[in-house]
Amino acid sequence: MRGRGRAKKRSGGVRFFWHFEPNGVGWPVFRQRMNELKDQVEALGPWVTRFSVLGTSYGGYYDALNDDRVSRAVQFFPQCTRILEVGCLEGAHTTILSRMYPYAEIVALDARQSNLDKARFLTSVYGCRRVTFGLEDLETADLAQYGCFDLCVCLGLLYHLVQPSAFIKRVAARCDALWIWTTICDEVSAETVVDGYRGRMYQEGPLDHALSAIRPQSFFPTLGSLVQMLADAGFCDFQVMNMEQTPNGPSLTIACSKRPFRLPGRVGRQPEAMVVC
Ligand SMILES: C[S@@+](CC[C@H](N)C(=O)[O-])C[C@H]1O[C@@H](n2cnc3c(N)ncnc32)[C@H](O)[C@@H]1O
């Protein structure tokens, strides 16, 4: 009989996996599996991402599994069958995407093998399916090998690039829509022009951290230049959201699409005209 010995009928309903309760017959197996999991987590460490399995917390300080920057992308672009995630770190956002788009195929890219090893582990622990990881320097990566996508999720990556405009063009050639969270240059700090876009160069910190860039310098465009980059790449509709002041400058979310999107209550002014606070 299917499931025989696995469930026990009790008053109040069927209790599954009762034998994994303390002192149940499966308790030693459960303890052993949890110890193995702990060993695997430690072997892959140190971690930035915090996660929990059956009530036990593992990993670092970054609660990326509860990051609403990802869930808002899902609300904004509810129908996606192929998603590209760039700068996937240790796979927490990949896990959210995989759970929120359970039938979608996800390709997640990062420049650090150590991040990808953790990302593979984390997504497997959370039972994510249809996820492919790739080791790529996104400053130069040829994205054509990964096919076409409905959406590119780009959180915390653009501000690590020296030539964000070239990256955005390569993304636009493969993706219908783009969801960005990044830090930009405010108008008064713009001091240079790169590829025709205004902004400032940013000196990156230590390059040996999981969250960091892989080159010593990056370029932060102004909001107007960022929107111009997106328009030059072929995106025709933009929504700028959640602008806030962060230590390195204003940070914001931008949704953009190659096809016009119309949302209830959308403010109809041009993003360039918005005040950077
Ligand atoms: C600030 S973290 C952001 C991680 C995650 N997307 C988030 O928002 O929490 C930047 C990530 O991009 C990766 N990264 C930085 N520069 C990169 C590059 N040139 N190519 C690919 N990945 C890069 C880092 O390894 C890291 O995982």
The ligand as an SDF file (V2000), in Angstrom:
LIG
                    3D

 27 29  0  0  0  0  0  0  0  0999 V2000
   25.5190   43.2110   -4.6920 C   0  0  0  0  0  0  0  0  0  0  0  0
   25.4280   41.5110   -5.1390 S   0  0  0  0  0  0  0  0  0  0  0  0
   23.6880   41.4020   -5.5380 C   0  0  0  0  0  0  0  0  0  0  0  0
   23.1840   40.0030   -5.3720 C   0  0  0  0  0  0  0  0  0  0  0  0
   21.6770   39.8240   -5.5610 C   0  0  0  0  0  0  0  0  0  0  0  0
   21.2690   40.0240   -6.9180 N   0  0  0  0  0  0  0  0  0  0  0  0
   20.9430   40.7500   -4.6340 C   0  0  0  0  0  0  0  0  0  0  0  0
   20.3720   41.7410   -5.0760 O   0  0  0  0  0  0  0  0  0  0  0  0
   20.9310   40.4760   -3.4470 O   0  0  0  0  0  0  0  0  0  0  0  0
   26.2090   41.4970   -6.7280 C   0  0  0  0  0  0  0  0  0  0  0  0
   26.2760   40.1190   -7.3480 C   0  0  0  0  0  0  0  0  0  0  0  0
   26.7080   40.2540   -8.6930 O   0  0  0  0  0  0  0  0  0  0  0  0
   27.8320   39.4430   -8.9210 C   0  0  0  0  0  0  0  0  0  0  0  0
   28.6920   40.1650   -9.8750 N   0  0  0  0  0  0  0  0  0  0  0  0
   29.3960   41.3020   -9.6840 C   0  0  0  0  0  0  0  0  0  0  0  0
   29.9990   41.6590  -10.8210 N   0  0  0  0  0  0  0  0  0  0  0  0
   29.6780   40.7430  -11.7530 C   0  0  0  0  0  0  0  0  0  0  0  0
   29.9990   40.5610  -13.1210 C   0  0  0  0  0  0  0  0  0  0  0  0
   30.7940   41.4090  -13.7810 N   0  0  0  0  0  0  0  0  0  0  0  0
   29.4710   39.4990  -13.7630 N   0  0  0  0  0  0  0  0  0  0  0  0
   28.6620   38.6210  -13.1110 C   0  0  0  0  0  0  0  0  0  0  0  0
   28.3190   38.7480  -11.8290 N   0  0  0  0  0  0  0  0  0  0  0  0
   28.8240   39.7860  -11.1570 C   0  0  0  0  0  0  0  0  0  0  0  0
   28.4870   39.2320   -7.5720 C   0  0  0  0  0  0  0  0  0  0  0  0
   29.2520   38.0640   -7.5620 O   0  0  0  0  0  0  0  0  0  0  0  0
   27.2500   39.1820   -6.6700 C   0  0  0  0  0  0  0  0  0  0  0  0
   26.7120   37.9010   -6.6260 O   0  0  0  0  0  0  0  0  0  0  0  0
  1  2  1  0
  2  3  1  0
  2 10  1  0
  3  4  1  0
  4  5  1  0
  5  6  1  0
  5  7  1  0
  7  8  2  0
  7  9  1  0
 10 11  1  0
 11 12  1  0
 11 26  1  0
 12 13  1  0
 13 14  1  0
 13 24  1  0
 14 15  1  0
 14 23  1  0
 15 16  2  0
 16 17  1  0
 17 18  1  0
 17 23  2  0
 18 19  1  0
 18 20  2  0
 20 21  1  0
 21 22  2  0
 22 23  1  0
 24 25  1  0
 24 26  1  0
 26 27  1  0
M  CHG  2   2   1   9  -1
M  END
$$$$
